[in-house]
Structures are given as structure tokens and as C-alpha cells.
Amino acid sequence: MRAVVSRLNAWAWWSAAAGLVAVLWVLSSMPARNLGAGWLWQYDKLIHGSVYALLGALVAGGGVARGWRPRWSAALAITIAAAYGSIDEWHQRFTPGRDASVGDLLADVTGGTIGALAIATLMYRPRRP
């Protein structure tokens, strides 16, 4: 029974991550003029890092909840954050008023790494012999 609950818990984490990716895709599809709040964009890198920290935490949390080793869960989450950050920046190249930025990608990867390592550390429970 415990394994079933753990699997369901993992799917909850991963479903939240998939939902976040869907929201990011929709926002990346919006032309810059439709996003408004010009003052907000001075914090662009902080926003990228924070959102991708959440993505990294959700993916890593699902892996740890599934019973995977925290370091492998974090590595998977970092890889997914980097891959999706690359796809997102590429996608923005085709959106009016938006552009692809290496700085944004670095903020994405940094945020994903921080989120993944933080949640993997917080959820770590040593295995009993």
C-alpha cells in the first residue's frame, strides 16, 4: 500500500510540473505587447530563475517521492530544466516582440539547479539497512 501512495504522490509532483510547463508555453507564445507590466521586466532573470527553480523542485520532488535516489532525481530535474529552457528560448524566437537570450537560459538552468538540489536535500531520508 505504501508503494502505491508513493507512486501517486510522485504523479502529483510531476503533474504539477507538467502544468507549469504548459503555463510557460502559453506565456512564451504571447507577443511582448500583450504581457504588459513593463516595470516587471527589469527583474527578468529573477523571474526566470524563480520559475525554473519551481520546475526543478517539482521534477526532483516527484523522483524522490517515487523512491529514486535524491542525486538522480536532482540530475533528472536539472536536465529537464535545461532542456525545456532551451526549447522555451527557441520558441520565443518565433514570437513577435520576443527574443531568445543566453542570459535567460542561464537563469533557467541556475534556477532549475537550485530548486532541484534544495528539494532533493529537504526530502532526503537515509535508507534503512
N, CA, C and O atoms as a DFTB+ gen file, in Angstrom:
516 C
 N C O
     1  1       0.817      -1.192       0.000
     2  2       0.000       0.000       0.000
     3  2       0.863       1.259       0.000
     4  3       0.549       2.232      -0.686
     5  1       1.943       1.239       0.765
     6  2       2.823       2.397       0.853
     7  2       3.434       2.742      -0.509
     8  3       3.584       3.916      -0.845
     9  1       3.784       1.715      -1.291
    10  2       4.362       1.950      -2.622
    11  2       3.349       2.623      -3.542
    12  3       3.718       3.478      -4.347
    13  1       2.087       2.248      -3.431
    14  2       1.044       2.853      -4.267
    15  2       0.886       4.325      -3.909
    16  3       0.798       5.171      -4.799
    17  1       0.848       4.638      -2.617
    18  2       0.730       6.026      -2.169
    19  2       1.934       6.833      -2.644
    20  3       1.789       7.977      -3.075
    21  1       3.107       6.244      -2.566
    22  2       4.316       6.928      -3.014
    23  2       4.254       7.218      -4.506
    24  3       4.638       8.302      -4.945
    25  1       3.769       6.248      -5.296
    26  2       3.650       6.462      -6.740
    27  2       2.641       7.572      -7.047
    28  3       2.886       8.408      -7.916
    29  1       1.523       7.581      -6.344
    30  2       0.523       8.631      -6.541
    31  2       1.096       9.990      -6.161
    32  3       0.855      10.986      -6.844
    33  1       1.843      10.026      -5.086
    34  2       2.474      11.258      -4.646
    35  2       3.444      11.757      -5.720
    36  3       3.486      12.952      -6.011
    37  1       4.213      10.857      -6.302
    38  2       5.145      11.226      -7.365
    39  2       4.390      11.794      -8.556
    40  3       4.809      12.795      -9.136
    41  1       3.280      11.164      -8.926
    42  2       2.499      11.661     -10.063
    43  2       1.918      13.040      -9.771
    44  3       1.756      13.844     -10.690
    45  1       1.608      13.326      -8.528
    46  2       1.117      14.662      -8.173
    47  2       2.203      15.708      -8.415
    48  3       1.934      16.776      -8.965
    49  1       3.428      15.396      -8.002
    50  2       4.558      16.306      -8.234
    51  2       4.754      16.523      -9.737
    52  3       4.885      17.654     -10.204
    53  1       4.770      15.415     -10.482
    54  2       5.040      15.508     -11.924
    55  2       3.890      16.159     -12.677
    56  3       4.118      16.843     -13.674
    57  1       2.658      15.960     -12.218
    58  2       1.516      16.627     -12.848
    59  2       1.611      18.139     -12.649
    60  3       1.314      18.908     -13.563
    61  1       2.021      18.557     -11.468
    62  2       2.213      19.986     -11.213
    63  2       3.315      20.544     -12.114
    64  3       3.200      21.661     -12.618
    65  1       4.378      19.772     -12.315
    66  2       5.464      20.205     -13.208
    67  2       4.950      20.329     -14.645
    68  3       5.278      21.288     -15.342
    69  1       4.155      19.368     -15.080
    70  2       3.598      19.420     -16.436
    71  2       2.673      20.630     -16.587
    72  3       2.671      21.284     -17.630
    73  1       1.897      20.925     -15.559
    74  2       1.036      22.105     -15.586
    75  2       1.841      23.387     -15.694
    76  3       1.465      24.300     -16.429
    77  1       2.944      23.460     -14.964
    78  2       3.817      24.636     -15.027
    79  2       4.406      24.789     -16.425
    80  3       4.466      25.899     -16.955
    81  1       4.837      23.689     -17.021
    82  2       5.388      23.735     -18.381
    83  2       4.320      24.232     -19.362
    84  3       4.626      25.011     -20.264
    85  1       3.085      23.793     -19.193
    86  2       2.000      24.245     -20.072
    87  2       1.781      25.753     -19.926
    88  3       1.600      26.454     -20.922
    89  1       1.797      26.242     -18.702
    90  2       1.638      27.689     -18.470
    91  2       2.801      28.448     -19.102
    92  3       2.593      29.485     -19.733
    93  1       4.012      27.945     -18.940
    94  2       5.182      28.598     -19.540
    95  2       5.067      28.640     -21.059
    96  3       5.422      29.642     -21.680
    97  1       4.574      27.559     -21.661
    98  2       4.426      27.519     -23.119
    99  2       3.436      28.585     -23.585
   100  3       3.686      29.290     -24.563
   101  1       2.319      28.694     -22.883
   102  2       1.313      29.692     -23.248
   103  2       1.886      31.102     -23.100
   104  3       1.707      31.938     -23.986
   105  1       2.571      31.371     -21.993
   106  2       3.159      32.698     -21.787
   107  2       4.231      33.008     -22.831
   108  3       4.348      34.148     -23.282
   109  1       5.006      32.007     -23.214
   110  2       6.040      32.205     -24.230
   111  2       5.452      32.442     -25.608
   112  3       6.116      32.995     -26.485
   113  1       4.219      32.028     -25.799
   114  2       3.554      32.213     -27.090
   115  2       2.934      33.595     -27.237
   116  3       2.544      33.994     -28.335
   117  1       2.844      34.319     -26.138
   118  2       2.211      35.634     -26.166
   119  2       3.190      36.694     -26.659
   120  3       4.322      36.759     -26.180
   121  1       2.770      37.520     -27.604
   122  2       3.633      38.627     -28.037
   123  2       3.961      39.547     -26.860
   124  3       3.173      39.679     -25.923
   125  1       5.114      40.168     -26.921
   126  2       5.588      41.008     -25.819
   127  2       4.584      42.104     -25.469
   128  3       4.415      42.426     -24.293
   129  1       3.925      42.674     -26.455
   130  2       2.992      43.784     -26.198
   131  2       1.787      43.340     -25.371
   132  3       1.145      44.173     -24.731
   133  1       1.467      42.041     -25.370
   134  2       0.321      41.525     -24.621
   135  2       0.657      41.196     -23.164
   136  3      -0.241      40.918     -22.369
   137  1       1.937      41.225     -22.817
   138  2       2.333      40.835     -21.463
   139  2       2.244      41.984     -20.468
   140  3       2.091      41.746     -19.270
   141  1       2.336      43.212     -20.934
   142  2       2.185      44.370     -20.057
   143  2       3.223      44.427     -18.948
   144  3       4.257      43.762     -19.017
   145  1       2.939      45.228     -17.922
   146  2       3.790      45.398     -16.735
   147  2       5.253      45.606     -17.098
   148  3       6.117      44.812     -16.724
   149  1       5.524      46.696     -17.840
   150  2       6.888      46.984     -18.284
   151  2       7.908      47.036     -17.171
   152  3       9.053      46.625     -17.362
   153  1       7.508      47.544     -15.992
   154  2       8.441      47.620     -14.862
   155  2       8.866      46.236     -14.387
   156  3       9.953      46.072     -13.834
   157  1       8.006      45.236     -14.603
   158  2       8.290      43.878     -14.144
   159  2       9.494      43.271     -14.855
   160  3      10.209      42.448     -14.283
   161  1       9.716      43.679     -16.108
   162  2      10.762      43.044     -16.915
   163  2      12.170      43.459     -16.512
   164  3      13.143      42.901     -17.019
   165  1      12.298      44.431     -15.607
   166  2      13.633      44.714     -15.094
   167  2      14.114      43.585     -14.171
   168  3      15.297      43.500     -13.843
   169  1      13.183      42.728     -13.762
   170  2      13.510      41.572     -12.921
   171  2      13.451      40.274     -13.728
   172  3      13.197      39.206     -13.172
   173  1      13.682      40.368     -15.013
   174  2      13.548      39.245     -15.942
   175  2      14.321      38.002     -15.493
   176  3      13.762      36.906     -15.456
   177  1      15.571      38.163     -15.162
   178  2      16.392      36.994     -14.794
   179  2      15.924      36.386     -13.474
   180  3      15.940      35.166     -13.310
   181  1      15.514      37.225     -12.543
   182  2      14.991      36.730     -11.268
   183  2      13.704      35.929     -11.491
   184  3      13.491      34.892     -10.863
   185  1      12.860      36.419     -12.384
   186  2      11.621      35.702     -12.707
   187  2      11.942      34.361     -13.355
   188  3      11.382      33.334     -12.971
   189  1      12.841      34.366     -14.336
   190  2      13.249      33.105     -14.981
   191  2      13.790      32.125     -13.938
   192  3      13.364      30.971     -13.892
   193  1      14.716      32.575     -13.112
   194  2      15.321      31.698     -12.114
   195  2      14.299      31.135     -11.144
   196  3      14.351      29.955     -10.799
   197  1      13.368      31.975     -10.701
   198  2      12.360      31.530      -9.728
   199  2      11.406      30.498     -10.323
   200  3      11.097      29.492      -9.685
   201  1      10.946      30.749     -11.533
   202  2      10.009      29.822     -12.169
   203  2      10.687      28.483     -12.446
   204  3      10.088      27.428     -12.235
   205  1      11.915      28.520     -12.911
   206  2      12.618      27.269     -13.201
   207  2      13.092      26.577     -11.924
   208  3      13.292      25.362     -11.930
   209  1      13.278      27.323     -10.827
   210  2      13.546      26.687      -9.530
   211  2      12.333      25.870      -9.113
   212  3      12.470      24.761      -8.597
   213  1      11.143      26.422      -9.338
   214  2       9.917      25.681      -9.048
   215  2       9.829      24.428      -9.927
   216  3       9.481      23.353      -9.440
   217  1      10.140      24.565     -11.205
   218  2      10.111      23.408     -12.105
   219  2      11.104      22.339     -11.630
   220  3      10.754      21.161     -11.549
   221  1      12.323      22.743     -11.321
   222  2      13.322      21.790     -10.834
   223  2      12.882      21.102      -9.552
   224  3      13.083      19.899      -9.387
   225  1      12.281      21.867      -8.641
   226  2      11.818      21.294      -7.377
   227  2      10.691      20.294      -7.612
   228  3      10.665      19.240      -6.977
   229  1       9.766      20.602      -8.507
   230  2       8.648      19.697      -8.765
   231  2       9.107      18.385      -9.400
   232  3       8.638      17.311      -9.021
   233  1      10.012      18.472     -10.354
   234  2      10.501      17.250     -11.007
   235  2      11.329      16.410     -10.017
   236  3      11.137      15.198      -9.920
   237  1      12.231      17.047      -9.298
   238  2      13.056      16.310      -8.330
   239  2      12.198      15.742      -7.207
   240  3      12.422      14.617      -6.761
   241  1      11.219      16.515      -6.751
   242  2      10.333      16.034      -5.695
   243  2       9.577      14.782      -6.118
   244  3       9.383      13.867      -5.318
   245  1       9.158      14.744      -7.362
   246  2       8.493      13.548      -7.871
   247  2       9.404      12.336      -7.886
   248  3       8.984      11.226      -7.560
   249  1      10.652      12.555      -8.267
   250  2      11.608      11.449      -8.276
   251  2      11.885      10.910      -6.886
   252  3      11.927       9.697      -6.682
   253  1      12.075      11.809      -5.928
   254  2      12.336      11.372      -4.551
   255  2      11.091      10.691      -3.984
   256  3      11.201       9.667      -3.310
   257  1       9.902      11.252      -4.252
   258  2       8.658      10.627      -3.777
   259  2       8.477       9.234      -4.378
   260  3       7.881       8.354      -3.758
   261  1       8.989       9.048      -5.575
   262  2       8.896       7.749      -6.257
   263  2       9.861       6.732      -5.664
   264  3       9.738       5.531      -5.909
   265  1      10.823       7.219      -4.882
   266  2      11.790       6.320      -4.260
   267  2      13.148       6.329      -4.929
   268  3      14.017       5.531      -4.576
   269  1      13.345       7.216      -5.887
   270  2      14.644       7.316      -6.541
   271  2      15.623       8.020      -5.619
   272  3      15.221       8.769      -4.729
   273  1      16.884       7.780      -5.830
   274  2      17.917       8.462      -5.052
   275  2      17.849       9.965      -5.328
   276  3      17.637      10.386      -6.465
   277  1      18.030      10.763      -4.282
   278  2      17.926      12.213      -4.449
   279  2      18.868      12.781      -5.512
   280  3      18.491      13.684      -6.259
   281  1      20.091      12.253      -5.579
   282  2      21.030      12.809      -6.562
   283  2      20.573      12.534      -7.998
   284  3      20.765      13.367      -8.883
   285  1      19.962      11.351      -8.227
   286  2      19.461      11.040      -9.571
   287  2      18.209      11.849      -9.879
   288  3      18.007      12.286     -11.012
   289  1      17.378      12.046      -8.875
   290  2      16.185      12.880      -9.053
   291  2      16.586      14.311      -9.394
   292  3      16.001      14.935     -10.279
   293  1      17.589      14.825      -8.683
   294  2      18.069      16.187      -8.952
   295  2      18.700      16.274     -10.340
   296  3      18.482      17.247     -11.062
   297  1      19.478      15.266     -10.711
   298  2      20.114      15.275     -12.035
   299  2      19.064      15.264     -13.145
   300  3      19.204      15.978     -14.137
   301  1      18.018      14.460     -12.982
   302  2      16.938      14.434     -13.957
   303  2      16.252      15.798     -14.034
   304  3      15.972      16.300     -15.123
   305  1      15.987      16.385     -12.887
   306  2      15.308      17.683     -12.847
   307  2      16.146      18.778     -13.498
   308  3      15.614      19.618     -14.225
   309  1      17.431      18.775     -13.248
   310  2      18.324      19.775     -13.844
   311  2      18.360      19.599     -15.365
   312  3      18.338      20.577     -16.112
   313  1      18.416      18.350     -15.810
   314  2      18.419      18.070     -17.247
   315  2      17.119      18.542     -17.898
   316  3      17.143      19.149     -18.968
   317  1      16.002      18.269     -17.262
   318  2      14.714      18.692     -17.803
   319  2      14.601      20.212     -17.816
   320  3      14.111      20.783     -18.790
   321  1      15.049      20.878     -16.746
   322  2      15.001      22.345     -16.707
   323  2      15.867      22.945     -17.807
   324  3      15.464      23.911     -18.456
   325  1      17.047      22.384     -18.020
   326  2      17.931      22.887     -19.072
   327  2      17.336      22.629     -20.459
   328  3      17.375      23.500     -21.329
   329  1      16.793      21.443     -20.656
   330  2      16.207      21.105     -21.960
   331  2      14.986      21.972     -22.245
   332  3      14.847      22.511     -23.343
   333  1      14.102      22.108     -21.260
   334  2      12.917      22.917     -21.503
   335  2      13.267      24.398     -21.620
   336  3      12.645      25.120     -22.400
   337  1      14.252      24.855     -20.857
   338  2      14.709      26.236     -21.009
   339  2      15.206      26.503     -22.425
   340  3      14.931      27.561     -22.992
   341  1      15.932      25.554     -22.995
   342  2      16.409      25.688     -24.382
   343  2      15.249      25.722     -25.369
   344  3      15.227      26.544     -26.285
   345  1      14.286      24.823     -25.178
   346  2      13.122      24.787     -26.056
   347  2      12.331      26.091     -25.940
   348  3      11.873      26.641     -26.941
   349  1      12.177      26.573     -24.719
   350  2      11.428      27.805     -24.483
   351  2      12.093      29.003     -25.159
   352  3      11.417      29.820     -25.785
   353  1      13.408      29.104     -25.034
   354  2      14.117      30.216     -25.678
   355  2      14.032      30.113     -27.202
   356  3      13.870      31.125     -27.884
   357  1      14.138      28.908     -27.731
   358  2      13.999      28.709     -29.176
   359  2      12.592      29.116     -29.623
   360  3      12.429      29.794     -30.638
   361  1      11.592      28.705     -28.870
   362  2      10.201      29.030     -29.173
   363  2       9.973      30.540     -29.185
   364  3       9.233      31.046     -30.029
   365  1      10.594      31.254     -28.270
   366  2      10.408      32.698     -28.197
   367  2      10.964      33.429     -29.418
   368  3      10.542      34.547     -29.713
   369  1      11.896      32.814     -30.120
   370  2      12.444      33.434     -31.337
   371  2      11.364      33.674     -32.380
   372  3      11.490      34.570     -33.215
   373  1      10.309      32.879     -32.334
   374  2       9.253      32.963     -33.336
   375  2       8.029      33.745     -32.852
   376  3       7.014      33.811     -33.546
   377  1       8.130      34.328     -31.672
   378  2       7.023      35.084     -31.097
   379  2       7.291      36.576     -31.291
   380  3       8.363      37.055     -30.922
   381  1       6.332      37.325     -31.865
   382  2       6.540      38.761     -32.113
   383  2       6.922      39.529     -30.842
   384  3       6.278      39.403     -29.800
   385  1       7.982      40.322     -30.960
   386  2       8.429      41.142     -29.845
   387  2       9.246      40.411     -28.803
   388  3       9.666      41.014     -27.816
   389  1       9.478      39.130     -29.000
   390  2      10.252      38.324     -28.048
   391  2      11.547      37.907     -28.724
   392  3      11.651      37.930     -29.951
   393  1      12.528      37.528     -27.928
   394  2      13.786      37.041     -28.485
   395  2      14.366      35.957     -27.594
   396  3      13.995      35.818     -26.429
   397  1      15.276      35.198     -28.163
   398  2      15.983      34.165     -27.416
   399  2      17.195      34.802     -26.752
   400  3      17.865      35.644     -27.349
   401  1      17.473      34.403     -25.527
   402  2      18.565      35.005     -24.790
   403  2      19.359      33.935     -24.043
   404  3      18.790      33.109     -23.329
   405  1      20.661      33.962     -24.214
   406  2      21.525      33.036     -23.478
   407  2      21.454      33.347     -21.989
   408  3      21.514      32.442     -21.156
   409  1      21.326      34.636     -21.654
   410  2      21.196      35.029     -20.247
   411  2      19.954      34.430     -19.607
   412  3      19.994      33.985     -18.460
   413  1      18.845      34.419     -20.351
   414  2      17.627      33.802     -19.833
   415  2      17.823      32.301     -19.641
   416  3      17.377      31.733     -18.644
   417  1      18.486      31.667     -20.593
   418  2      18.746      30.229     -20.475
   419  2      19.628      29.935     -19.265
   420  3      19.383      28.963     -18.551
   421  1      20.640      30.751     -19.024
   422  2      21.486      30.558     -17.848
   423  2      20.689      30.743     -16.557
   424  3      20.896      30.013     -15.587
   425  1      19.783      31.713     -16.544
   426  2      18.923      31.903     -15.375
   427  2      18.008      30.689     -15.183
   428  3      17.757      30.271     -14.053
   429  1      17.515      30.131     -16.280
   430  2      16.667      28.940     -16.214
   431  2      17.428      27.761     -15.606
   432  3      16.935      27.098     -14.694
   433  1      18.611      27.512     -16.110
   434  2      19.410      26.377     -15.633
   435  2      19.834      26.585     -14.184
   436  3      19.807      25.647     -13.387
   437  1      20.226      27.806     -13.841
   438  2      20.625      28.098     -12.458
   439  2      19.448      27.896     -11.511
   440  3      19.586      27.265     -10.463
   441  1      18.291      28.435     -11.884
   442  2      17.100      28.262     -11.056
   443  2      16.707      26.802     -10.928
   444  3      16.404      26.338      -9.829
   445  1      16.707      26.069     -12.040
   446  2      16.375      24.648     -12.005
   447  2      17.314      23.857     -11.111
   448  3      16.892      22.947     -10.398
   449  1      18.592      24.213     -11.156
   450  2      19.586      23.533     -10.319
   451  2      19.335      23.811      -8.843
   452  3      19.357      22.894      -8.021
   453  1      19.097      25.069      -8.508
   454  2      18.851      25.434      -7.105
   455  2      17.597      24.735      -6.583
   456  3      17.609      24.162      -5.493
   457  1      16.515      24.783      -7.366
   458  2      15.275      24.143      -6.937
   459  2      15.407      22.642      -6.778
   460  3      14.922      22.071      -5.801
   461  1      16.061      22.000      -7.732
   462  2      16.226      20.543      -7.684
   463  2      17.080      20.117      -6.499
   464  3      16.730      19.183      -5.777
   465  1      18.197      20.801      -6.301
   466  2      19.077      20.427      -5.187
   467  2      18.424      20.719      -3.836
   468  3      18.593      19.958      -2.882
   469  1      17.683      21.819      -3.759
   470  2      17.030      22.173      -2.495
   471  2      15.991      21.132      -2.106
   472  3      15.979      20.665      -0.966
   473  1      15.124      20.766      -3.031
   474  2      14.060      19.823      -2.681
   475  2      14.617      18.421      -2.465
   476  3      14.139      17.697      -1.592
   477  1      15.616      18.032      -3.245
   478  2      16.221      16.706      -3.050
   479  2      16.887      16.623      -1.677
   480  3      16.855      15.577      -1.029
   481  1      17.485      17.720      -1.241
   482  2      18.118      17.750       0.080
   483  2      17.058      17.727       1.178
   484  3      17.198      17.002       2.163
   485  1      16.005      18.513       1.011
   486  2      14.955      18.581       2.034
   487  2      14.188      17.272       2.172
   488  3      13.759      16.916       3.269
   489  1      14.013      16.554       1.066
   490  2      13.235      15.310       1.094
   491  2      14.091      14.076       1.380
   492  3      13.559      12.975       1.524
   493  1      15.404      14.252       1.462
   494  2      16.302      13.109       1.637
   495  2      16.035      12.401       2.960
   496  3      15.980      13.026       4.020
   497  1      15.874      11.105       2.875
   498  2      15.760      10.253       4.059
   499  2      16.703       9.078       3.841
   500  3      16.536       8.326       2.880
   501  1      17.688       8.909       4.714
   502  2      18.608       7.785       4.526
   503  2      17.842       6.458       4.515
   504  3      16.878       6.265       5.256
   505  1      18.302       5.564       3.659
   506  2      17.674       4.244       3.585
   507  2      18.070       3.431       4.805
   508  3      19.198       3.493       5.293
   509  1      17.095       2.668       5.274
   510  2      17.383       1.788       6.418
   511  2      17.962       0.480       5.914
   512  3      17.543      -0.038       4.879
   513  1      18.914      -0.043       6.639
   514  2      19.537      -1.313       6.187
   515  2      18.611      -2.503       6.302
   516  3      18.997      -3.621       5.961
